């Protein structure tokens, strides 16, 4: 009998799929509690205004209304906390204005919640919210970072001068200045990284519940990290001790970062449930998601590279303005600093780097980590700069990259911006991607396209990212207010089946399958005998959740450590049963055997003995087979790779079609190739979306113009190509799995590959740079304005 | 309040609803069929697609009272009584056409209608065009397109015509 291989490296079909394809998923909005009430938030429709008065009488008198709350009712509770503190160049801590659960005195962005109505039904609450009489007095407002730092700009917070949250820097300013002074060539580029709206398909939702007998609160919420929410909301907002607060995040319908953060609505429904002694539910409408989910990106940067005469990079100088929005979201300060500027070496040997970053408050929705978080911004800047160098100097795009790559034998490699890369092979991923994309055959395809009247271009990006977030001691020194280890509890049941409790979460990544494969591989039992549990603080010892492509590299490593303990204990039990020395017991394929004999015991037999310890070394060993491990990573992990994009631009419409996309990534050890391929394809789709379609558009004052799927261009099936995915892996050297992470690589590597291809397609039109998204109207205008020139030539 | 009587997944149901109640609200809140999802408020995302009298419908865009007397099939009603999955469900699983699962019910319902209404076969471009009304944020659609192409022969009981491939 040959059981199908289910261990590390097998494309096992997902355990979670049966419920998802059958309508049996269990998402937060599917939860309804007995006696449940419904909350509806009345939000600001103005970017910046003084709250002159709120008259709740009309709303309170509406049918079904149980309560109406404003900030005045919340005086005893704290604001929404920020989890990361950055210090400015001068050593002063960042400006950290209060982020109230409901707006206090002023509203600071469209979508800022002002009041909440709680009623018997959602419709009653919504109807009543329209009867709230709220008088707002408009204040001057600002939405873009460049406007917000201009002299005389309106202040988002009265006590934050110049709207500067912090003015931070990293690297060697003098060294960079010296290198620029003797450079053969300097190439500069100004560029924007467009603001995005994450738009997980499941809108955020939260149900608060309270048991007056035990004093215990339960929050069901759409979260990527329920323990973090318990910590932030319990300790900082509502002052509920952890043993009286349970946070459950059931199936989560996508997150991409937007469901990491602690949001005001979670605190509001939990607090209201305690006040009213009844469950209170809130589910976002999509238009609320647009104006209350944390947005992503939104940088304005200037980048300059100093080069020698042969195109070797001598020094990089970067200056960035990063939009924080109206308040600081949970991890916002870390994104444009330690997740961005530390990545500016990329895959290149640039010896000196200096980057300064001003984080800026504006009258917009808070900005925080969105798939990639800082690393896409760094990658886009670098890879656009490299192609711009080639544009300005005539150097070859591939040759310049090869010339400046960190060599495969140069690891561990210390960058000038704090990170030490453990492994990688950028030549291997470049070669594999160029081959898969038939880079060499491109001129013929361009000529064929030209004959059809189309403009064809090809572009690449060679990139790396830092993920597997993160060593606690290091991030503590960098300002994190939490540790970033992960926790696993491996419970071997008496008959040998296994439940694994993990502190990470899944919002679509297939952890129930990948982690089961990992356990299957190490413990030698079938995947069908293993269940993975996540998302409930009452079941899981602790955990930091899922983000920063950390679940396998950090959470999986915690599992390995817990299983090591299981095996070590199992060996002692086996030694006792088989009257052998522990040193002579080996564990392989689910069996403990005595070396050099045919004596063995299965894991199931050992487990049964552990729980029925009749013949057991009870004097020296506790019964049971249940182990927990906390794993704190030694370093970040460094996935990287090469993405190649080929496009055709229609000259009459300006529409760009992605005709081929190849991603070859080094994600370290692959557990389930099918899932990895899906993760990369999904990330690339979001990257193509950023490059060609998506844009969170504000007017200059801060009115959100792209507030629905009718205005914000989500990638649809016919906007995207098939996405060819390959892996060329080197192993991570510092975690037991060798895993690096695959969740974000697609979104990090792809945007510059797309824009580099678009600019290549427009190379006869004198285009040096254009900002994302490369929308049809932008390209059409470029093509039209150049047509007379083209015709004359 | 109006009374709506309809057949959902082969079972008759009769419920009192506010006149403004949407079909999706009736399904989710009155009948506890939470497999049908709400992903937007502008009829763009397609997470709420169900079958009403043989036609795929965005159930957030139809009043419950409009479904009076109708036969409705939701994602929960696709599998056979013995649990055998519909070929489209099976192909979604086989080809990893879902990640978070939130768009999946609507995606599967739309895909079934797309395949049924194209007995002549479907090209990749036609499948992609046919998914215009359904948003997925996780997969990049690559594997959804593959799953639908793989379900076509199973649903029509013959190979996809060569011209369509």
Interface residues (C-beta under 8 A of the other chain):
Chain A: X13 X14 X16 X17 X18 X19 X20 X21 X22 X23 X24 X25 X27 X29 X30 X123 X199 X200 X201 X202 X203 X251 X252 X253 X254 X256 X283 X285 X286 X287 X507 X508 X509 X510 X674 X675 X677 X678 X679 X681 X682 X683 X684 X685 X686 X708 X709 X710 X714 X715 X716 X717 X718 X720 X722 X723 X746
Chain B: X18 X20 X28 X33 X34 X35 X36 X37 X38 X39 X40 X41 X42 X44 X45 X47 X74 X75 X76 X78 X79 X85 X89 X92 X93 X94 X96 X98 X99 X100 X101 X102 X103 X104 X105 X108 X124 X125 X127 X128 X129 X131 X132 X134 X135 X136 X137 X138 X139 X140 X141 X142 X143 X144 X145
